[in-house]
Amino acid sequence: MLTILGSSRENGNSEHLVKQAMEGIEHTQLRLSDYKIHPITDMRHTDEGFSPVDDDYEAVLAEFLAHDLIIFVTPIYWFGMTSHMKLFFDRWSQYMRDDRYNFKEQVRGKKAYVITTGGSNPYVTGLPLIQQFGHIFDFVGMTFEDYVIGNAVKPGEIKNDLLALDKMKAWNNTFKK
């Protein structure tokens, strides 16, 4: 199991939820803000294709490809995923065209879960983000298993969202089986 944390803030509300879901479970955690990941210029439709990028992305990608169950964790920033998480996905365009990888084949069948938190009625305003994750997973053949939207903004507020916390207990029980 792999958790991919997209927040720039450590110990935030989204991270609190994933900690609850993973309590007592062996897993690998990637905090995207700990890695140097550069944006790319879109070269999909050129003869020369993408240029190599000198950053940490291939280490992150290797960890991602090595796991079959991934939990994507991001707070809702301006009604979408964080820039760290978005950049993680944007780079897939590069690796779908990299001859060293059979990217879609390697990703197909992986199980995906999403944890997100936000304020201002996140159960409604967070739904387009959940749909975006769903479209991404469909495009590469991943299975979208489940998601949770937590209602919290300031650090620690998630402890008041009993529905989200109960769902993390349920996930924890499922993952332990």
Backbone as numpy.savetxt, mean C-alpha at the origin, in Angstrom:
# Nx Ny Nz CAx CAy CAz Cx Cy Cz
3.95 -12.35 4.78 3.12 -11.17 4.78 3.99 -9.93 4.78
3.53 -8.93 4.04 4.26 -7.68 3.92 3.30 -6.53 4.17
3.74 -5.58 5.01 2.99 -4.34 5.16 3.81 -3.22 4.53
3.14 -2.41 3.72 3.79 -1.28 3.06 3.17 -0.02 3.61
3.96 0.74 4.38 3.47 1.95 5.03 3.77 3.16 4.15
2.73 3.90 3.81 2.87 5.05 2.92 2.87 6.39 3.61
2.72 6.43 4.91 2.68 7.70 5.63 4.07 8.28 5.82
4.13 9.59 5.90 5.40 10.25 6.22 5.55 10.42 7.73
4.50 10.09 8.47 4.53 10.22 9.93 4.57 8.84 10.58
5.54 8.62 11.42 5.62 7.37 12.16 4.58 7.35 13.26
4.07 6.16 13.54 3.12 5.92 14.62 1.83 6.72 14.47
1.41 6.93 13.23 0.14 7.61 12.97 -1.03 6.65 13.11
-2.20 7.13 12.76 -3.42 6.35 12.92 -3.47 5.11 12.03
-3.06 5.26 10.78 -3.06 4.11 9.87 -2.09 3.04 10.35
-0.93 3.49 10.82 0.06 2.54 11.33 -0.45 1.84 12.59
-1.20 2.56 13.42 -1.77 1.95 14.62 -2.69 0.78 14.22
-3.49 1.00 13.18 -4.38 -0.08 12.76 -3.62 -1.29 12.26
-2.59 -1.08 11.45 -1.85 -2.23 10.93 -1.14 -2.96 12.06
-0.68 -2.23 13.06 -0.06 -2.90 14.21 -1.06 -3.81 14.91
-2.32 -3.37 14.99 -3.36 -4.20 15.60 -3.60 -5.45 14.76
-3.65 -5.27 13.44 -3.91 -6.40 12.55 -2.77 -7.42 12.58
-1.54 -6.94 12.79 -0.37 -7.82 12.70 0.15 -8.27 14.06
-0.54 -7.94 15.12 -0.07 -8.30 16.47 0.15 -9.81 16.59
1.37 -10.18 16.95 1.70 -11.59 17.15 1.92 -12.36 15.85
2.03 -11.66 14.73 2.19 -12.33 13.43 3.54 -11.94 12.83
4.29 -12.94 12.42 5.56 -12.71 11.73 5.27 -12.05 10.39
5.91 -10.92 10.14 5.72 -10.23 8.86 6.89 -9.29 8.60
6.94 -8.81 7.38 7.94 -7.83 6.98 7.24 -6.49 6.80
7.90 -5.44 7.24 7.32 -4.10 7.11 8.25 -3.20 6.30
7.68 -2.50 5.35 8.41 -1.50 4.58 7.78 -0.14 4.85
8.56 0.81 5.29 8.11 2.19 5.45 8.69 2.95 4.25
7.85 3.28 3.30 8.32 3.88 2.05 9.13 5.15 2.27
8.83 5.91 3.31 9.56 7.15 3.57 11.01 6.89 4.00
11.33 5.64 4.33 12.71 5.29 4.69 13.59 5.05 3.46
13.00 5.03 2.29 13.73 4.72 1.07 13.78 5.93 0.14
14.87 6.00 -0.59 15.01 7.04 -1.61 14.40 6.49 -2.89
13.23 7.01 -3.25 12.52 6.57 -4.46 12.22 7.80 -5.29
12.78 7.83 -6.49 12.63 8.98 -7.37 11.47 8.78 -8.34
10.85 9.86 -8.74 9.86 9.76 -9.81 10.56 9.47 -11.14
9.81 9.03 -12.10 10.36 8.72 -13.41 9.68 9.57 -14.47
10.35 9.69 -15.60 9.75 10.30 -16.77 9.06 9.19 -17.54
7.83 9.40 -17.95 7.08 8.38 -18.66 7.69 8.16 -20.04
8.30 7.01 -20.22 8.96 6.66 -21.48 8.34 5.40 -22.08
7.10 5.10 -21.68 6.45 3.86 -22.14 6.34 3.77 -23.65
6.13 4.89 -24.28 5.81 4.87 -25.71 6.97 5.37 -26.57
8.18 5.20 -26.09 9.37 5.60 -26.85 10.18 4.35 -27.18
11.00 4.45 -28.21 11.83 3.31 -28.60 12.86 2.96 -27.54
13.42 3.98 -26.89 14.47 3.70 -25.90 13.92 3.21 -24.56
12.65 3.46 -24.27 12.05 3.00 -23.02 12.57 3.76 -21.82
12.32 3.22 -20.65 12.70 3.88 -19.40 14.21 3.82 -19.19
14.71 4.87 -18.60 16.12 4.91 -18.22 16.27 4.37 -16.81
17.40 3.72 -16.51 17.62 3.26 -15.14 17.61 4.45 -14.16
17.18 4.19 -12.94 17.10 5.23 -11.91 17.98 4.80 -10.75
18.82 5.70 -10.28 19.71 5.41 -9.16 19.00 5.74 -7.86
18.28 4.77 -7.33 17.58 4.96 -6.05 17.37 3.59 -5.40
16.50 3.54 -4.40 16.29 2.31 -3.62 15.10 1.48 -4.09
14.49 1.87 -5.20 13.23 1.22 -5.57 13.37 -0.28 -5.82
14.43 -0.72 -6.43 14.53 -2.15 -6.72 14.58 -3.01 -5.46
15.12 -2.48 -4.38 15.11 -3.21 -3.11 13.68 -3.32 -2.58
12.93 -2.24 -2.70 11.52 -2.24 -2.28 10.73 -3.21 -3.16
10.96 -3.13 -4.46 10.26 -4.01 -5.40 10.56 -5.48 -5.13
11.81 -5.79 -4.85 12.18 -7.18 -4.55 11.43 -7.70 -3.33
11.31 -6.87 -2.32 10.58 -7.27 -1.11 9.11 -7.47 -1.43
8.55 -6.57 -2.20 7.14 -6.68 -2.62 6.92 -7.98 -3.40
7.77 -8.26 -4.36 7.60 -9.45 -5.19 7.79 -10.75 -4.42
8.51 -10.70 -3.30 8.78 -11.89 -2.50 7.62 -12.30 -1.61
6.57 -11.51 -1.54 5.45 -11.81 -0.64 4.16 -12.02 -1.43
3.31 -12.87 -0.89 2.03 -13.18 -1.54 0.84 -12.45 -0.93
1.00 -11.92 0.27 -0.06 -11.16 0.93 0.53 -9.82 1.33
-0.09 -8.74 0.84 0.43 -7.40 1.07 -0.67 -6.54 1.65
-0.33 -5.80 2.70 -1.25 -4.82 3.28 -0.69 -3.44 2.95
-1.45 -2.69 2.18 -1.07 -1.32 1.81 -1.70 -0.39 2.84
-0.88 0.48 3.43 -1.31 1.31 4.54 -1.00 2.77 4.20
-2.04 3.60 4.13 -1.84 5.01 3.83 -2.95 5.85 4.43
-2.61 6.97 5.04 -3.66 7.90 5.41 -4.24 8.52 4.14
-5.41 9.08 4.26 -6.03 9.80 3.15 -5.46 11.21 3.14
-4.74 11.55 2.08 -4.18 12.89 1.90 -4.87 13.53 0.71
-5.59 14.57 0.94 -6.29 15.27 -0.14 -7.11 14.29 -0.99
-7.83 13.42 -0.28 -8.78 12.49 -0.88 -8.12 11.40 -1.72
-6.84 11.15 -1.47 -6.13 10.10 -2.18 -5.04 9.50 -1.32
-4.21 8.67 -1.92 -3.08 8.07 -1.20 -1.96 9.09 -1.07
-1.04 8.84 -0.18 0.09 9.73 0.02 1.00 9.70 -1.21
1.85 10.69 -1.32 2.79 10.74 -2.45 3.76 9.57 -2.39
4.13 9.12 -1.20 5.02 7.96 -1.08 4.38 6.72 -1.70
3.11 6.51 -1.39 2.42 5.33 -1.92 2.18 5.47 -3.42
1.81 6.64 -3.85 1.55 6.86 -5.28 2.81 6.63 -6.10
3.93 7.12 -5.61 5.20 6.92 -6.31 5.55 5.44 -6.38
5.26 4.69 -5.32 5.47 3.24 -5.34 4.73 2.61 -6.53
3.48 2.98 -6.72 2.70 2.43 -7.82 3.12 2.99 -9.17
3.44 4.28 -9.24 3.86 4.88 -10.51 5.05 4.15 -11.10
5.94 3.70 -10.25 7.14 3.02 -10.75 6.82 1.66 -11.37
5.64 1.10 -11.13 5.28 -0.16 -11.76 5.32 -0.04 -13.28
4.98 1.15 -13.81 5.02 1.35 -15.27 6.40 1.02 -15.83
7.42 1.40 -15.11 8.80 1.14 -15.52 9.09 -0.36 -15.53
8.68 -1.06 -14.49 9.04 -2.47 -14.35 8.14 -3.40 -15.16
7.00 -2.92 -15.61 6.19 -3.72 -16.53 6.86 -3.81 -17.89
7.82 -2.91 -18.15 8.52 -2.90 -19.44 10.01 -3.25 -19.29
10.38 -3.71 -18.14 11.77 -4.08 -17.88 11.94 -5.57 -18.19
12.83 -5.90 -19.11 13.03 -7.29 -19.55 13.51 -8.21 -18.43
14.03 -7.67 -17.36 14.48 -8.50 -16.24 13.31 -9.05 -15.44
12.13 -8.49 -15.64 10.95 -8.88 -14.85 9.82 -9.31 -15.79
9.05 -10.22 -15.32 7.76 -10.53 -15.94 6.74 -10.04 -14.91
6.66 -8.72 -14.79 6.01 -8.07 -13.66 4.58 -8.55 -13.43
3.74 -8.43 -14.44 2.33 -8.80 -14.23 2.19 -10.26 -13.83
3.00 -11.12 -14.40 2.95 -12.54 -14.04 3.40 -12.74 -12.59
4.41 -12.00 -12.16 4.90 -12.13 -10.79 3.91 -11.56 -9.76
3.10 -10.62 -10.18 2.16 -9.96 -9.26 0.80 -10.66 -9.24
0.44 -11.27 -10.35 -0.87 -11.91 -10.46 -1.09 -12.90 -9.32
-2.25 -12.79 -8.70 -2.63 -13.71 -7.64 -2.23 -13.28 -6.23
-1.41 -12.25 -6.11 -1.08 -11.76 -4.77 -2.36 -11.23 -4.12
-2.46 -11.41 -2.81 -3.63 -10.93 -2.07 -3.32 -9.55 -1.50
-4.26 -8.63 -1.68 -4.06 -7.25 -1.24 -5.13 -6.84 -0.24
-4.68 -6.14 0.79 -5.54 -5.52 1.78 -5.15 -4.04 1.84
-6.09 -3.19 2.23 -5.82 -1.76 2.33 -6.31 -1.25 3.67
-5.46 -0.46 4.32 -5.81 0.26 5.54 -5.61 1.74 5.26
-6.65 2.53 5.53 -6.54 3.97 5.36 -7.32 4.66 6.46
-6.91 5.87 6.79 -7.59 6.67 7.81 -7.66 8.11 7.35
-8.67 8.79 7.82 -8.82 10.20 7.50 -9.98 10.80 8.26
-10.22 12.07 8.02 -11.32 12.78 8.67 -12.30 13.28 7.64
-13.18 14.17 8.06 -14.19 14.75 7.16 -15.00 13.67 6.46
-15.64 12.82 7.25 -16.49 11.75 6.74 -15.70 10.78 5.84
-14.66 10.15 6.38 -13.79 9.31 5.55 -14.50 8.10 4.94
-15.62 7.67 5.53 -16.33 6.51 4.98 -16.91 6.83 3.60
-17.08 8.11 3.32 -17.53 8.55 2.00 -16.36 9.11 1.20
-15.59 10.03 1.80 -14.50 10.68 1.05 -13.35 9.73 0.76
-13.24 8.64 1.51 -12.18 7.66 1.27 -12.53 6.61 0.23
-13.79 6.54 -0.17 -14.19 5.50 -1.12 -13.51 5.62 -2.49
-13.31 6.84 -3.04 -12.56 6.89 -4.31 -11.14 6.33 -4.18
-10.51 6.49 -3.04 -9.19 5.91 -2.83 -9.27 4.39 -2.84
-10.28 3.85 -2.18 -10.46 2.39 -2.17 -10.70 1.90 -3.59
-11.50 2.64 -4.35 -11.74 2.27 -5.75 -10.44 2.32 -6.56
-9.61 3.33 -6.30 -8.34 3.44 -7.01 -7.48 2.21 -6.73
-7.37 1.82 -5.48 -6.63 0.60 -5.16 -7.24 -0.59 -5.91
-8.55 -0.69 -5.92 -9.21 -1.79 -6.61 -8.88 -1.84 -8.09
-8.86 -0.69 -8.74 -8.52 -0.64 -10.17 -7.06 -1.05 -10.39
-6.17 -0.59 -9.52 -4.75 -0.96 -9.63 -4.61 -2.48 -9.51
-5.24 -3.05 -8.49 -5.13 -4.49 -8.26 -5.73 -5.28 -9.43
-6.88 -4.84 -9.93 -7.49 -5.51 -11.08 -6.56 -5.49 -12.29
-5.92 -4.35 -12.52 -5.07 -4.18 -13.70 -3.92 -5.18 -13.72
-3.36 -5.48 -12.54 -2.22 -6.40 -12.50 -2.60 -7.81 -12.05
-3.87 -8.05 -11.80 -4.32 -9.39 -11.45 -4.18 -9.76 -9.99
-4.06 -8.76 -9.12 -4.03 -9.04 -7.68 -5.47 -9.22 -7.19
-5.62 -9.92 -6.09 -6.94 -10.13 -5.48 -7.12 -9.13 -4.35
-8.14 -8.30 -4.45 -8.43 -7.30 -3.41 -9.29 -7.99 -2.36
-8.66 -8.36 -1.26 -9.32 -9.15 -0.22 -10.25 -8.32 0.67
-9.76 -7.17 1.14 -10.56 -6.39 2.08 -9.91 -5.04 2.31
-10.65 -4.15 2.93 -10.13 -2.84 3.29 -10.80 -2.35 4.57
-10.17 -1.36 5.17 -10.78 -0.66 6.29 -10.49 0.82 6.13
-11.49 1.62 6.43 -11.33 3.08 6.47 -11.55 3.49 7.92
-10.51 4.04 8.53 -10.61 4.50 9.91 -10.94 5.98 9.96
-11.65 6.37 10.98 -12.06 7.77 11.17 -11.15 8.40 12.21
-10.11 9.10 11.74 -9.14 9.72 12.64 -8.27 10.70 11.87
-7.89 11.79 12.53 -7.00 12.78 11.91 -5.76 12.95 12.78
-5.94 13.47 13.99 -4.81 13.70 14.88 -4.28 12.38 15.41
-2.96 12.30 15.64 -2.39 11.06 16.17 -3.14 10.58 17.41
-3.46 9.29 17.40 -4.14 8.67 18.54 -5.65 8.65 18.44
-6.24 9.46 17.56 -7.71 9.49 17.45 -8.29 8.16 17.00
-7.50 7.35 16.33 -7.99 6.07 15.84 -8.43 5.16 16.98
-7.90 5.39 18.16 -8.27 4.55 19.31 -9.75 4.71 19.68
-10.41 5.74 19.13 -11.84 5.96 19.36 -12.71 5.30 18.29
-12.11 4.79 17.23 -12.88 4.17 16.15 -12.98 2.67 16.42
-14.01 2.31 17.18 -14.17 0.92 17.60 -14.45 -0.02 16.44
-15.13 0.46 15.39 -15.40 -0.39 14.23 -14.10 -0.78 13.51
-13.22 0.19 13.30 -11.94 -0.10 12.64 -11.10 -1.03 13.51
-11.07 -0.78 14.80 -10.29 -1.64 15.71 -10.84 -3.06 15.73
-12.17 -3.21 15.73 -12.77 -4.55 15.68 -12.41 -5.27 14.39
-12.38 -4.53 13.28 -12.02 -5.15 12.01 -10.57 -5.62 12.03
-9.69 -4.87 12.69 -8.29 -5.28 12.77 -8.16 -6.54 13.61
-8.98 -6.68 14.64 -8.98 -7.93 15.42 -9.41 -9.10 14.55
-10.42 -8.87 13.72 -10.90 -9.92 12.82 -9.81 -10.30 11.81
-9.14 -9.29 11.24 -8.04 -9.58 10.31 -6.95 -10.37 11.03
-6.62 -9.96 12.25 -5.58 -10.64 13.01 -5.92 -12.12 13.18
-7.17 -12.40 13.53 -7.59 -13.79 13.68 -7.50 -14.56 12.36
-7.88 -13.91 11.27 -7.81 -14.54 9.95 -6.36 -14.82 9.57
-5.48 -13.84 9.78 -4.07 -13.99 9.40 -3.37 -15.07 10.22
-3.82 -15.28 11.44 -3.19 -16.28 12.31 -3.55 -17.70 11.89
-4.60 -17.86 11.10 -5.03 -19.21 10.67 -4.17 -19.74 9.56
